[in-house]
Amino acid sequence: MNTKTTILVHFSLLCILLLSCGCSAQKQLKLYNGQEKPAQLLAIISPEKPLKIVRIDSNDHPTVAAEGTPVEIYASAALLPGRHTLSILYSGSDKGGMFKLNVKLEKGHGYKVKHNFHTANSPRGYLKGTVWVEDEKSGEIVSFNLKQYDM
């Protein structure tokens, strides 16, 4: 192989490596002002499928959804620690609903928004569900909302 071919092969392999790493990286929404902060000073929150965080503290922002969700824009959000209000959208099968959660987030912690839904036995097909926020290290539930929908 000549030098030009060798350089082209190495460049192609580097491009493939960079593209494959970029595709698997989770995108994180920065929801604080100023310069980047280390993870130890922030609270990181992400939802599981099919939940989406559509609003935080009465501020609309790009959707935060589980990685691999068709409408995923960000897989997680980085927030300053403290009290926050989350608006969570559940959209599963033909049912859906909005949940509000008040939560106190601690610095250096990761949180997962989780859910459990089922259709109640009724002629109108109520959708009953619970959405909660769980500390990923301790497993502690830091906020929950139980709701029943008339669908």
VENBEL-V414230 format. One record per residue. N is the residue number from 1. RES is the residue in three letters. SS is DSSP state (h for helix, s for strand, l for the rest). PSI is psi in degrees with one decimal (none if undefined). Layout:
n=N res=RES ss=SS psi=PSI
n=N res=RES ss=SS psi=PSI
This chain:
n=1 res=MET ss=l psi=139.4
n=2 res=ASN ss=l psi=172.0
n=3 res=THR ss=h psi=-40.6
n=4 res=LYS ss=h psi=-42.8
n=5 res=THR ss=h psi=-41.7
n=6 res=THR ss=h psi=-44.4
n=7 res=ILE ss=h psi=-43.3
n=8 res=LEU ss=h psi=-41.3
n=9 res=VAL ss=h psi=-46.5
n=10 res=HIS ss=h psi=-41.1
n=11 res=PHE ss=h psi=-42.2
n=12 res=SER ss=h psi=-43.8
n=13 res=LEU ss=h psi=-39.3
n=14 res=LEU ss=h psi=-42.6
n=15 res=CYS ss=h psi=-43.4
n=16 res=ILE ss=h psi=-43.0
n=17 res=LEU ss=h psi=-46.4
n=18 res=LEU ss=h psi=-41.3
n=19 res=LEU ss=h psi=-41.5
n=20 res=SER ss=h psi=-35.2
n=21 res=CYS ss=h psi=-40.2
n=22 res=GLY ss=h psi=-32.9
n=23 res=CYS ss=h psi=-30.4
n=24 res=SER ss=h psi=-6.2
n=25 res=ALA ss=l psi=135.7
n=26 res=GLN ss=l psi=137.3
n=27 res=LYS ss=l psi=137.8
n=28 res=GLN ss=s psi=130.7
n=29 res=LEU ss=s psi=124.7
n=30 res=LYS ss=s psi=114.6
n=31 res=LEU ss=l psi=49.4
n=32 res=TYR ss=l psi=159.2
n=33 res=ASN ss=l psi=159.3
n=34 res=GLY ss=l psi=-167.1
n=35 res=GLN ss=l psi=164.1
n=36 res=GLU ss=l psi=142.0
n=37 res=LYS ss=l psi=150.5
n=38 res=PRO ss=l psi=151.7
n=39 res=ALA ss=h psi=-28.4
n=40 res=GLN ss=h psi=-19.5
n=41 res=LEU ss=h psi=-1.1
n=42 res=LEU ss=s psi=164.5
n=43 res=ALA ss=s psi=130.9
n=44 res=ILE ss=s psi=128.2
n=45 res=ILE ss=s psi=139.4
n=46 res=SER ss=s psi=147.4
n=47 res=PRO ss=s psi=155.7
n=48 res=GLU ss=l psi=161.9
n=49 res=LYS ss=l psi=145.6
n=50 res=PRO ss=l psi=26.3
n=51 res=LEU ss=s psi=152.2
n=52 res=LYS ss=s psi=135.5
n=53 res=ILE ss=s psi=115.3
n=54 res=VAL ss=s psi=-12.9
n=55 res=ARG ss=s psi=140.4
n=56 res=ILE ss=s psi=126.2
n=57 res=ASP ss=l psi=45.5
n=58 res=SER ss=l psi=14.1
n=59 res=ASN ss=s psi=123.5
n=60 res=ASP ss=s psi=146.6
n=61 res=HIS ss=s psi=171.8
n=62 res=PRO ss=s psi=150.9
n=63 res=THR ss=s psi=137.9
n=64 res=VAL ss=s psi=114.7
n=65 res=ALA ss=s psi=163.2
n=66 res=ALA ss=l psi=143.2
n=67 res=GLU ss=l psi=134.5
n=68 res=GLY ss=l psi=-6.7
n=69 res=THR ss=l psi=137.7
n=70 res=PRO ss=l psi=-31.6
n=71 res=VAL ss=l psi=13.0
n=72 res=GLU ss=l psi=129.7
n=73 res=ILE ss=l psi=-46.9
n=74 res=TYR ss=s psi=142.5
n=75 res=ALA ss=l psi=-20.4
n=76 res=SER ss=s psi=168.2
n=77 res=ALA ss=s psi=138.2
n=78 res=ALA ss=s psi=121.5
n=79 res=LEU ss=s psi=156.0
n=80 res=LEU ss=s psi=146.8
n=81 res=PRO ss=l psi=157.0
n=82 res=GLY ss=s psi=-165.6
n=83 res=ARG ss=s psi=134.9
n=84 res=HIS ss=s psi=154.3
n=85 res=THR ss=s psi=124.5
n=86 res=LEU ss=s psi=136.8
n=87 res=SER ss=s psi=117.6
n=88 res=ILE ss=s psi=129.6
n=89 res=LEU ss=s psi=126.6
n=90 res=TYR ss=s psi=126.2
n=91 res=SER ss=s psi=98.0
n=92 res=GLY ss=s psi=139.5
n=93 res=SER ss=l psi=-122.7
n=94 res=ASP ss=l psi=6.5
n=95 res=LYS ss=s psi=162.1
n=96 res=GLY ss=s psi=171.1
n=97 res=GLY ss=s psi=167.3
n=98 res=MET ss=s psi=136.7
n=99 res=PHE ss=s psi=142.6
n=100 res=LYS ss=s psi=134.6
n=101 res=LEU ss=s psi=129.2
n=102 res=ASN ss=s psi=128.7
n=103 res=VAL ss=s psi=146.1
n=104 res=LYS ss=s psi=117.8
n=105 res=LEU ss=s psi=139.2
n=106 res=GLU ss=l psi=148.2
n=107 res=LYS ss=l psi=144.3
n=108 res=GLY ss=l psi=6.2
n=109 res=HIS ss=l psi=149.3
n=110 res=GLY ss=s psi=142.4
n=111 res=TYR ss=s psi=147.1
n=112 res=LYS ss=s psi=130.6
n=113 res=VAL ss=s psi=121.7
n=114 res=LYS ss=s psi=169.2
n=115 res=HIS ss=s psi=163.5
n=116 res=ASN ss=s psi=116.7
n=117 res=PHE ss=s psi=149.4
n=118 res=HIS ss=s psi=157.1
n=119 res=THR ss=s psi=126.1
n=120 res=ALA ss=l psi=152.6
n=121 res=ASN ss=l psi=96.8
n=122 res=SER ss=l psi=156.6
n=123 res=PRO ss=l psi=-28.9
n=124 res=ARG ss=l psi=-7.6
n=125 res=GLY ss=l psi=53.2
n=126 res=TYR ss=l psi=141.1
n=127 res=LEU ss=s psi=117.1
n=128 res=LYS ss=s psi=141.0
n=129 res=GLY ss=s psi=159.4
n=130 res=THR ss=s psi=136.9
n=131 res=VAL ss=s psi=136.3
n=132 res=TRP ss=s psi=163.4
n=133 res=VAL ss=s psi=128.7
n=134 res=GLU ss=s psi=134.8
n=135 res=ASP ss=s psi=124.1
n=136 res=GLU ss=l psi=-27.0
n=137 res=LYS ss=l psi=-54.4
n=138 res=SER ss=l psi=-20.9
n=139 res=GLY ss=l psi=2.0
n=140 res=GLU ss=l psi=136.0
n=141 res=ILE ss=s psi=119.5
n=142 res=VAL ss=s psi=-11.2
n=143 res=SER ss=s psi=146.3
n=144 res=PHE ss=s psi=160.7
n=145 res=ASN ss=s psi=122.5
n=146 res=LEU ss=s psi=128.2
n=147 res=LYS ss=s psi=151.6
n=148 res=GLN ss=s psi=129.7
n=149 res=TYR ss=s psi=139.9
n=150 res=ASP ss=l psi=97.9
n=151 res=MET ss=l psi=none
